[in-house]
Amino acid sequence: MKNKILILALNLLFFGVNAQNVPFNQEVFDRWVDMRVGNGKTPTWWYCYGEVYTYPDGKLVAKMEGIDVANLIRVAKDSAIQLNRKTFVYTDPETNQVMYGERNGKPVQHIEYEYQKITYALRGDKLATWVEQGAEPRLTKMGPGFKTTARKLGENYVFSSPVFLNFESPRGKYEAYENYDFFVAPSQKITKQKYQLTWNRYGDLPPFLGGGKGVIQLVCYRVDKFEELPEVLKKHITEKAPLWMNPPKDLEEIKNIQKGK
């Protein structure tokens, strides 16, 4: 009987308590904001790398790496705005060099978001999220979304954000599923060990990769400055996409982009 009680207690400890969802309160909200966007004093850079596969056969057609760089505007105790840019480049699966020119008779087009404005707010015990991207006449606004969940694994936090995309874009109908799992290890002192992320996407492949459905899987970590990025990506951004060296500086810049200025 004592052994059964001990086994039950261990199961509750490891599977019933440490891996349970936790409600968003002020402490968890602050943990999310600090992890995702930083303290507002300096920008945050998330560096990602991984692979691109066709679906359902799983053929490796490219590798990928990129960054998400953001600034924080803390609106109130229970709300914050993230101003970010992100670019992801397709690289050759054999040479790991950034693709340029044409592939399969189609021009290579990398993923470039000139900006995103993301608002986070604490609503009861949930995280509410609003997203703005694009420019008029195709300015896209999404939200509020309440799908981000927080979990505890021991002392670590896991924030999971499933995203279901369904909207009109300059290239036509855009449909995709993405999932972000952010990992926070509070006791770690090195940024890239303290803040990590896995990202998976299911949706259409670009024409230069053959079109059809595909899967992207990336692993990511946060760095403290642009200079810490790997050389291939840093060289591409510096020479081909200098705008992405830094996040949007303020809301006025984003308003101008939205108006097409």
C-alpha positions as semicolon CSV with decimal commas, in nm:
position;residue;x (nm);y (nm);z (nm)
1;M;0,000;0,000;0,000
2;K;0,282;0,241;0,090
3;N;0,451;0,166;-0,243
4;K;0,130;0,243;-0,434
5;I;0,094;0,574;-0,250
6;L;0,458;0,660;-0,328
7;I;0,412;0,579;-0,697
8;L;0,093;0,789;-0,709
9;A;0,272;1,080;-0,542
10;L;0,559;1,060;-0,792
11;N;0,316;1,050;-1,083
12;L;0,141;1,360;-0,952
13;L;0,476;1,533;-0,903
14;F;0,616;1,467;-1,247
15;F;0,306;1,442;-1,463
16;G;0,023;1,607;-1,273
17;V;0,186;1,921;-1,133
18;N;0,506;2,009;-1,317
19;A;0,357;1,973;-1,666
20;Q;0,022;2,145;-1,606
21;N;-0,102;2,461;-1,773
22;V;-0,074;2,763;-1,547
23;P;-0,308;3,064;-1,567
24;F;-0,177;3,397;-1,688
25;N;-0,140;3,629;-1,391
26;Q;0,078;3,938;-1,362
27;E;0,392;3,735;-1,293
28;V;0,339;3,501;-1,588
29;F;0,244;3,792;-1,816
30;D;0,564;3,977;-1,721
31;R;0,764;3,660;-1,782
32;W;0,609;3,631;-2,131
33;V;0,678;3,994;-2,225
34;D;1,035;3,987;-2,096
35;M;1,106;3,663;-2,283
36;R;0,943;3,765;-2,610
37;V;1,045;4,130;-2,641
38;G;1,292;4,211;-2,364
39;N;1,293;4,502;-2,122
40;G;1,238;4,786;-2,368
41;K;1,585;4,933;-2,319
42;T;1,751;4,746;-2,606
43;P;1,613;4,544;-2,902
44;T;1,589;4,165;-2,893
45;W;1,697;3,937;-3,176
46;W;1,561;3,585;-3,223
47;Y;1,780;3,378;-3,456
48;C;1,625;3,069;-3,622
49;Y;1,747;2,792;-3,849
50;G;1,604;2,468;-3,985
51;E;1,469;2,283;-4,287
52;V;1,198;2,306;-4,555
53;Y;1,028;1,984;-4,672
54;T;0,765;1,896;-4,928
55;Y;0,448;1,738;-4,792
56;P;0,353;1,456;-4,770
57;D;0,666;1,293;-4,919
58;G;0,913;1,482;-4,697
59;K;1,172;1,578;-4,960
60;L;1,427;1,831;-4,833
61;V;1,410;2,122;-5,080
62;A;1,585;2,397;-4,883
63;K;1,724;2,501;-4,552
64;M;1,624;2,824;-4,384
65;E;1,754;3,076;-4,138
66;G;1,639;3,415;-4,027
67;I;1,574;3,666;-3,753
68;D;1,291;3,835;-3,570
69;V;1,408;4,165;-3,418
70;A;1,180;4,359;-3,184
71;N;1,134;4,665;-2,966
72;L;0,904;4,687;-2,664
73;I;0,659;4,961;-2,575
74;R;0,517;4,899;-2,228
75;V;0,171;5,058;-2,235
76;A;0,055;4,967;-1,885
77;K;0,112;4,708;-1,617
78;D;-0,113;4,463;-1,801
79;S;-0,042;4,553;-2,166
80;A;0,254;4,588;-2,400
81;I;0,324;4,644;-2,770
82;Q;0,585;4,457;-2,971
83;L;0,726;4,634;-3,278
84;N;0,920;4,389;-3,489
85;R;1,058;4,302;-3,829
86;K;1,145;3,956;-3,950
87;T;1,318;3,805;-4,247
88;F;1,384;3,440;-4,326
89;V;1,608;3,335;-4,614
90;Y;1,609;3,008;-4,805
91;T;1,951;2,844;-4,828
92;D;2,084;2,566;-5,049
93;P;2,048;2,229;-4,868
94;E;2,393;2,122;-4,990
95;T;2,605;2,438;-4,961
96;N;2,407;2,627;-4,691
97;Q;2,452;2,945;-4,898
98;V;2,165;3,192;-4,942
99;M;1,968;3,127;-5,261
100;Y;1,961;3,406;-5,520
101;G;1,846;3,441;-5,879
102;E;1,613;3,167;-6,001
103;R;1,524;2,812;-5,901
104;N;1,295;2,591;-6,110
105;G;1,258;2,880;-6,353
106;K;1,108;3,108;-6,085
107;P;1,266;3,402;-5,899
108;V;1,380;3,331;-5,544
109;Q;1,177;3,535;-5,296
110;H;1,276;3,534;-4,932
111;I;1,033;3,602;-4,647
112;E;1,040;3,968;-4,545
113;Y;0,803;4,141;-4,306
114;E;0,878;4,513;-4,301
115;Y;0,699;4,531;-3,969
116;Q;0,454;4,365;-3,734
117;K;0,273;4,540;-3,453
118;I;0,167;4,291;-3,187
119;T;-0,025;4,397;-2,878
120;Y;-0,033;4,177;-2,567
121;A;-0,279;4,227;-2,282
122;L;-0,365;4,040;-1,965
123;R;-0,737;3,958;-1,973
124;G;-0,847;3,768;-1,665
125;D;-0,628;3,458;-1,657
126;K;-0,553;3,464;-2,032
127;L;-0,314;3,635;-2,272
128;A;-0,491;3,835;-2,543
129;T;-0,304;3,908;-2,867
130;W;-0,370;4,147;-3,156
131;V;-0,157;4,157;-3,473
132;E;-0,126;4,421;-3,746
133;Q;0,080;4,375;-4,063
134;G;0,086;4,487;-4,424
135;A;-0,011;4,820;-4,579
136;E;-0,322;4,979;-4,726
137;P;-0,526;4,863;-4,910
138;R;-0,424;4,519;-4,776
139;L;-0,361;4,612;-4,415
140;T;-0,430;4,298;-4,211
141;K;-0,553;4,310;-3,852
142;M;-0,606;3,993;-3,649
143;G;-0,731;3,943;-3,296
144;P;-0,797;3,928;-3,022
145;G;-0,655;3,577;-3,000
146;F;-0,652;3,380;-2,677
147;K;-0,474;3,058;-2,781
148;T;-0,134;3,115;-2,613
149;T;-0,092;2,882;-2,317
150;A;0,163;2,880;-2,035
151;R;0,302;2,562;-1,877
152;K;0,556;2,485;-1,608
153;L;0,815;2,208;-1,646
154;G;1,001;2,211;-1,320
155;E;1,130;2,567;-1,285
156;N;1,107;2,627;-1,661
157;Y;0,823;2,787;-1,853
158;V;0,686;2,675;-2,190
159;F;0,465;2,919;-2,383
160;S;0,278;2,763;-2,677
161;S;0,113;2,973;-2,949
162;P;-0,077;2,790;-3,227
163;V;-0,160;3,024;-3,516
164;F;-0,428;2,959;-3,779
165;L;-0,381;3,193;-4,075
166;N;-0,657;3,262;-4,326
167;F;-0,656;3,598;-4,503
168;E;-0,612;3,774;-4,838
169;S;-0,256;3,881;-4,924
170;P;-0,103;4,067;-5,223
171;R;-0,032;3,720;-5,367
172;G;-0,383;3,590;-5,310
173;K;-0,544;3,372;-5,045
174;Y;-0,305;3,290;-4,760
175;E;-0,375;2,983;-4,549
176;A;-0,131;2,814;-4,313
177;Y;-0,090;2,660;-3,970
178;E;0,201;2,758;-3,748
179;N;0,299;2,666;-3,395
180;Y;0,546;2,842;-3,167
181;D;0,682;2,682;-2,848
182;F;0,891;2,926;-2,642
183;F;1,110;2,784;-2,364
184;V;1,230;2,993;-2,069
185;A;1,495;2,863;-1,829
186;P;1,507;3,129;-1,553
187;S;1,824;2,999;-1,386
188;Q;2,033;3,026;-1,703
189;K;2,255;3,332;-1,734
190;I;2,346;3,313;-2,105
191;T;2,070;3,459;-2,321
192;K;2,068;3,190;-2,592
193;Q;2,040;2,921;-2,325
194;K;1,773;3,107;-2,128
195;Y;1,535;3,183;-2,418
196;Q;1,469;2,927;-2,692
197;L;1,195;2,851;-2,943
198;T;1,075;2,582;-3,183
199;W;0,862;2,686;-3,481
200;N;0,670;2,465;-3,723
201;R;0,464;2,568;-4,024
202;Y;0,236;2,380;-4,264
203;G;0,126;2,563;-4,579
204;D;0,210;2,640;-4,941
205;L;0,567;2,628;-5,068
206;P;0,684;2,916;-5,290
207;P;0,690;2,853;-5,668
208;F;1,072;2,846;-5,686
209;L;1,067;2,545;-5,451
210;G;0,811;2,366;-5,666
211;G;0,489;2,489;-5,505
212;G;0,244;2,254;-5,339
213;K;0,222;2,191;-4,966
214;G;0,525;2,191;-4,742
215;V;0,651;2,193;-4,385
216;I;0,905;2,428;-4,227
217;Q;1,064;2,337;-3,896
218;L;1,295;2,577;-3,716
219;V;1,475;2,598;-3,384
220;C;1,557;2,942;-3,246
221;Y;1,733;3,121;-2,965
222;R;1,761;3,481;-2,852
223;V;2,077;3,687;-2,882
224;D;2,166;4,024;-2,738
225;K;2,292;4,202;-3,049
226;F;2,307;4,182;-3,426
227;E;2,678;4,103;-3,424
228;E;2,610;3,766;-3,258
229;L;2,427;3,631;-3,564
230;P;2,598;3,371;-3,787
231;E;2,810;3,516;-4,066
232;V;2,604;3,394;-4,367
233;L;2,284;3,556;-4,242
234;K;2,460;3,866;-4,111
235;K;2,627;3,920;-4,450
236;H;2,297;3,880;-4,637
237;I;2,114;4,128;-4,414
238;T;2,397;4,382;-4,415
239;E;2,437;4,376;-4,794
240;K;2,089;4,287;-4,923
241;A;1,839;4,378;-4,650
242;P;1,983;4,645;-4,416
243;L;1,636;4,748;-4,296
244;W;1,624;4,423;-4,097
245;M;1,931;4,509;-3,892
246;N;1,702;4,689;-3,648
247;P;1,334;4,684;-3,543
248;P;1,088;4,967;-3,611
249;K;1,181;5,256;-3,386
250;D;0,830;5,374;-3,293
251;L;0,458;5,368;-3,373
252;E;0,495;5,663;-3,611
253;E;0,723;5,461;-3,837
254;I;0,466;5,181;-3,849
255;K;0,181;5,422;-3,928
256;N;0,381;5,554;-4,223
257;I;0,447;5,200;-4,351
258;Q;0,078;5,116;-4,318
259;K;-0,009;5,419;-4,530
260;G;0,246;5,320;-4,794
261;K;0,487;5,606;-4,721
